[in-house]
Amino acid sequence: MIRDEIVLLVLALLLFSGCIQPEEPQVVAESAVSEEWRPDGVVGVNEYSHHLKLYSTPRQGYTGGVMTVSWKIDDEHLYMALNGSTRGWLAIGFEPSEWMKDADMVMAFVNGSVRVLDEYSTGNYGPHIDDTMLGGTYDILEHGGRSYGAHTVVEFRRKLETGDRFDKVLRPEQSVSIIWAMSDSMDPGVKHNIAYGEGMIYLGRPQSPAHQISQNLTENDIEWMLFIWKEEKAARDLYGSLYERTGLTVFLDLVRSEQSHIDQIGALMDRYGVETPVLERGVFDNQTLQRVHDELLSKASSDHNALMAAARFEEISIIDLERAIAETGNKEVIDVYSGLLAGSKKHLRSYVGDLRDRGIEYAPVHLSTSEYEVIVRTA
């Protein structure tokens, strides 16, 4: 159990675990590839080695939806399928540095024929531009897809290393941070309005063998799930107060992002029957989170102090998410936490970047110097 008296600031969380065994254990399999890859818009059961289902719940301006990403690699190529709950465009971006900035993006839609765009995002909120317009190359080697019912499926192949400076170099066994989005429009210039989110995919080995990961939940998993939900709420509440105090737009942007994180962990809790707490803004039933929230808010006496307080919270969040991932064997939980972790790292880079723009070099308080430097190397 995560107890109120445990001090996050000294990074100690003690958990006791037990097992909750369902009558019929659920299993997620990473398939051994036994089907020939065909970019035909039909995702075969054994056509890809990895599958990740991404959820986004309804929120202001977004209807909510689901996109399943399937992929495999060989020695030279990435093969991927995007299956989204839309008849408009869907997109995935690899390795953004902040928000959408520097993301290697693939956007696709089916309108009679299939169009797959090879793009690069030049700013935090775009624009995302065809690589060729930036002096790069179009590197989608094959593609195909189809729409059916309320869904669109697009498949494509590209090299792991294309030689284009606007494409990320992908390597076997690499964990790749992703962003994703869907729109109900086929116009790639129209903003996403169905869903968007963050995630992490593990590329695996070429032709990796099948293995199974339990979907059982332990008591430890449930405790972590509740705690991570509360921690994401603490981030949202803290940044909301910092926005009201400073008027800095970065806090308003991150309030929206943290709400997305709350929605993601909340959807996971709903699927496993874990009740979502009802807590007022700025109020927590975990005394450690209450203390951290209040202490950081009290230190925000200026714009740069507010940014430093927020960066410290993201450090804590990163450490907690890494521990939560290390302590579970549930693949769906790992997938959701990995997406939140990728988001927290981007948030930290945003705060560090804003401080740097003000001539202030941030020094990590909770992360080791080496881990911090890896996280912010692109800031």
C-alpha positions in Angstrom: 0.0 0.0 0.0 1.1 3.6 -0.6 0.7 5.3 2.7 0.2 9.0 3.5 3.2 9.2 5.7 5.7 8.2 3.0 7.6 11.2 1.8 7.8 11.6 -2.0 10.4 14.3 -1.6 12.9 11.7 -0.4 11.6 9.3 -3.1 10.6 6.4 -0.9 7.4 4.5 -1.6 6.8 1.2 0.3 4.2 -1.1 -1.2 2.8 -4.4 0.0 1.4 -6.6 -2.7 -1.2 -9.3 -2.9 -2.8 -11.1 -5.8 -6.3 -10.8 -7.3 -6.8 -13.8 -9.5 -9.8 -13.7 -11.9 -11.6 -16.9 -12.6 -10.2 -16.9 -16.2 -7.0 -15.0 -16.5 -6.8 -12.6 -19.5 -3.7 -12.7 -21.6 -2.2 -10.3 -24.2 0.0 -12.0 -26.7 2.8 -10.5 -28.8 2.2 -12.6 -31.9 4.9 -14.6 -33.7 4.7 -13.3 -37.3 3.5 -16.0 -39.5 1.6 -14.1 -42.2 3.0 -12.2 -45.1 2.8 -8.5 -44.7 0.4 -6.9 -47.2 -0.6 -3.2 -47.2 -4.2 -4.0 -47.9 -6.0 -2.4 -44.9 -6.6 -5.8 -43.3 -4.6 -6.4 -40.1 -4.0 -10.2 -40.0 -3.9 -11.9 -36.6 -0.3 -12.9 -37.1 0.8 -10.2 -39.6 2.4 -8.0 -36.9 4.4 -8.8 -33.8 3.1 -6.0 -31.5 -0.2 -4.3 -30.9 -1.1 -1.3 -28.7 -4.6 0.0 -28.2 -4.7 3.7 -27.4 -7.8 5.3 -25.8 -8.9 8.9 -25.6 -12.1 9.7 -23.7 -14.6 12.5 -24.7 -13.5 16.0 -23.5 -14.2 19.5 -24.5 -13.8 19.7 -28.3 -13.2 16.0 -28.7 -15.6 13.2 -29.2 -13.2 10.5 -28.0 -12.0 7.4 -29.8 -9.7 4.5 -30.0 -6.7 3.8 -32.2 -4.8 0.5 -32.4 -1.2 0.6 -33.5 0.3 -2.6 -34.9 3.9 -3.0 -35.9 6.8 -5.3 -36.6 10.4 -4.7 -37.8 13.0 -6.6 -39.8 16.6 -5.8 -40.2 15.9 -2.7 -42.3 12.2 -1.8 -42.2 9.3 -0.8 -39.9 5.9 -2.2 -40.9 3.0 -0.4 -39.2 -0.8 -0.4 -39.2 -3.0 2.4 -37.8 -6.6 1.3 -37.1 -8.7 4.2 -35.8 -12.3 5.0 -35.0 -12.7 7.6 -37.7 -13.5 8.0 -41.4 -11.2 11.0 -41.5 -7.5 11.3 -41.1 -5.4 9.6 -38.5 -1.7 10.3 -37.6 1.2 9.1 -35.5 4.4 11.0 -34.7 7.7 9.6 -33.5 10.0 11.1 -30.9 8.7 14.7 -30.4 11.0 16.8 -28.2 8.1 18.9 -26.8 4.5 18.6 -27.5 4.5 18.1 -31.3 7.9 19.8 -31.9 10.4 17.8 -33.9 8.0 14.9 -34.4 8.6 12.6 -37.4 4.9 12.3 -38.5 2.9 10.0 -40.7 -0.6 11.2 -41.5 -3.1 9.2 -43.6 -6.7 9.0 -44.8 -8.8 7.0 -47.3 -10.8 9.0 -49.8 -11.3 6.6 -52.7 -7.6 6.2 -52.8 -5.2 6.0 -49.9 -3.0 9.0 -49.1 -0.1 8.7 -46.6 1.9 11.8 -45.9 5.5 11.9 -44.6 5.7 15.0 -42.5 7.7 16.8 -39.8 6.4 19.1 -37.1 8.4 22.3 -36.8 6.7 23.7 -33.7 5.1 22.7 -30.4 1.6 22.9 -32.1 2.7 22.5 -35.7 2.7 23.2 -38.4 3.5 19.8 -39.7 4.9 20.0 -43.2 5.8 17.5 -45.9 9.4 16.5 -45.6 10.0 17.4 -49.2 9.0 21.1 -48.5 11.7 21.2 -45.9 14.4 19.8 -48.2 13.8 16.2 -47.1 12.5 13.2 -49.0 9.3 11.1 -49.1 10.2 7.8 -47.4 7.0 5.8 -47.3 8.0 2.8 -49.5 4.6 1.1 -49.6 1.2 1.8 -48.2 -2.4 0.8 -48.5 -5.7 0.9 -46.5 -9.4 1.0 -46.4 -12.4 2.4 -44.5 -15.2 0.3 -43.2 -18.1 1.2 -40.9 -16.8 3.9 -38.6 -13.1 2.8 -38.9 -10.1 3.5 -41.1 -7.1 1.2 -41.4 -3.9 2.3 -43.0 -0.7 0.3 -43.4 2.7 1.5 -44.4 6.4 0.5 -44.7 9.5 2.7 -44.2 13.2 2.1 -43.5 14.3 2.2 -39.9 17.0 4.6 -41.0 15.9 6.5 -44.1 18.9 8.9 -44.3 16.4 11.9 -44.2 17.2 14.3 -41.4 13.5 14.9 -40.9 13.0 11.2 -40.1 13.9 9.7 -36.8 16.4 6.8 -36.8 14.7 3.8 -35.4 16.6 0.8 -33.9 15.7 -2.7 -32.8 14.7 -3.0 -29.2 14.3 0.8 -28.9 11.4 2.3 -26.9 9.9 5.1 -29.1 7.9 8.0 -27.7 4.8 8.6 -29.9 2.0 11.1 -30.2 -1.2 10.2 -32.1 -4.4 12.0 -33.2 -7.6 11.5 -35.3 -10.0 13.9 -37.0 -13.4 13.4 -38.6 -12.1 15.3 -41.6 -10.1 14.1 -44.6 -8.5 17.5 -44.9 -5.0 17.2 -43.4 -5.2 20.9 -42.7 -8.1 20.5 -40.2 -7.2 20.1 -36.6 -7.8 16.8 -34.8 -11.2 16.8 -33.1 -11.8 13.1 -32.3 -8.9 12.1 -30.1 -5.2 12.7 -29.4 -2.7 11.3 -26.9 0.8 10.1 -26.1 2.3 6.7 -25.8 5.3 4.5 -26.0 6.0 1.6 -28.4 8.8 -1.0 -28.0 10.1 -1.9 -31.4 11.3 -5.4 -30.3 13.6 -7.6 -32.2 13.3 -8.6 -35.9 10.9 -11.5 -36.1 10.6 -11.6 -32.3 9.1 -14.9 -30.9 5.7 -14.9 -29.3 5.5 -14.4 -25.6 2.6 -13.8 -23.3 2.2 -11.2 -20.6 -0.4 -11.6 -17.9 -3.4 -9.2 -17.7 -4.0 -10.1 -14.0 -4.2 -7.2 -11.6 -2.4 -7.4 -8.2 -3.4 -5.4 -5.2 -0.1 -3.5 -5.8 -1.3 -2.7 -9.3 -4.5 -1.2 -7.9 -2.7 0.8 -5.3 -0.4 2.2 -7.9 -3.3 2.9 -10.3 -5.1 5.0 -7.7 -1.9 6.8 -6.7 -1.0 7.7 -10.3 -4.5 9.0 -10.9 -4.2 11.2 -7.8 -0.7 12.4 -8.8 -1.9 13.4 -12.3 -4.7 15.3 -10.6 -2.2 17.0 -8.3 -0.2 18.1 -11.4 -3.4 19.5 -13.1 -4.5 21.3 -9.9 -1.0 22.7 -9.3 -0.6 24.0 -12.9 -4.0 25.5 -12.8 -3.2 27.5 -9.7 0.2 28.5 -11.2 -1.6 29.7 -14.4 -4.0 31.9 -12.3 -1.0 33.3 -10.4 1.3 33.9 -13.3 -0.7 34.0 -16.5 1.9 31.9 -18.3 0.3 30.0 -21.1 2.6 27.0 -20.6 0.6 26.2 -17.5 -2.7 26.5 -19.2 -1.4 24.1 -22.0 -0.2 21.7 -19.4 -3.5 21.8 -17.4 -5.1 20.4 -20.6 -2.4 17.8 -21.0 -2.7 16.7 -17.4 -6.5 16.4 -17.8 -5.8 14.1 -20.8 -3.5 12.0 -18.5 -6.2 11.8 -15.9 -8.7 10.7 -18.6 -6.3 8.0 -19.7 -5.7 6.5 -16.3 -9.3 6.9 -15.5 -10.3 4.9 -18.6 -7.9 2.2 -17.5 -9.4 2.1 -14.0 -12.9 1.9 -15.5 -12.0 -1.1 -17.6 -10.7 -2.9 -14.5 -13.5 -1.8 -12.2 -11.4 0.4 -10.0 -13.5 3.3 -8.6 -12.2 6.8 -9.5 -12.0 9.0 -6.4 -14.0 12.2 -6.1 -11.8 15.0 -4.8 -12.1 18.7 -5.0 -9.5 20.9 -6.7 -6.4 21.2 -4.6 -7.6 18.6 -2.1 -6.1 15.1 -1.8 -6.7 12.2 0.6 -3.0 11.3 0.3 -1.2 13.6 2.7 2.1 13.3 0.9 0.6 14.6 -2.3 -1.2 17.3 -0.4 2.1 18.4 1.2 4.0 18.3 -2.1 1.2 20.3 -3.9 1.0 22.9 -1.1 4.8 23.3 -0.7 5.4 23.7 -4.4 2.6 26.2 -4.7 3.9 28.2 -1.8 7.3 28.5 -3.5 5.8 30.0 -6.7 6.5 33.7 -5.7 7.6 34.7 -9.2 7.2 33.4 -12.8 10.6 31.6 -12.8 10.0 30.1 -9.3 6.6 28.8 -10.6 8.4 27.1 -13.5 10.9 25.6 -11.2 8.2 24.3 -8.9 6.4 22.7 -11.8 9.7 21.1 -13.1 10.2 19.6 -9.7 6.8 18.1 -9.7 7.5 16.5 -13.1 10.7 15.0 -11.7 8.7 13.3 -9.0 6.1 12.1 -11.5 8.8 10.6 -13.7 10.3 8.7 -10.8 6.9 7.4 -9.6 5.8 6.3 -13.1 9.2 4.5 -13.6 8.6 2.6 -10.3 5.0 1.8 -11.2 6.1 0.3 -14.5 8.9 -1.7 -12.8 6.4 -3.2 -10.3 3.8 -4.5 -12.7 3.6 -7.3 -15.2 0.3 -6.1 -16.7 0.9 -5.1 -20.3 -2.1 -2.8 -20.6 -1.1 -1.0 -17.4 2.5 -0.7 -18.7 1.3 0.7 -22.0 -0.8 3.5 -20.3 2.0 4.3 -17.8 4.5 4.5 -20.6 2.5 7.0 -22.4 2.1 9.1 -19.2 5.9 8.8 -18.7 6.6 10.1 -22.2 4.3 13.0 -21.4 5.9 13.8 -18.1 9.3 13.9 -19.8 8.0 16.3 -22.4 6.5 18.5 -19.7 9.8 18.6 -17.9 11.5 19.6 -21.2 9.0 22.4 -21.7 9.6 23.9 -18.2 13.3 23.6 -18.6 13.2 25.2 -22.0 11.1 28.1 -20.7 13.5 28.6 -17.9 16.5 28.5 -20.3 14.8 31.1 -22.4 14.8 33.3 -19.3 18.5 32.7 -18.8 18.0 30.3 -15.9 19.7 26.8 -16.0 17.6 24.3 -14.1 19.3 21.8 -11.9 17.5 18.5 -11.0 16.4 18.0 -7.4 15.1 14.4 -7.5 16.4 12.8 -10.7 20.0 11.8 -11.0 22.0 14.2 -13.1 22.6 11.5 -15.8 18.9 10.6 -16.2 18.0 14.3 -16.2 20.5 15.0 -19.0 19.2 12.2 -21.1 15.6 13.5 -20.7 16.4 17.1 -21.6 19.1 16.5 -24.2 16.7 17.8 -26.9 15.4 20.8 -24.9 
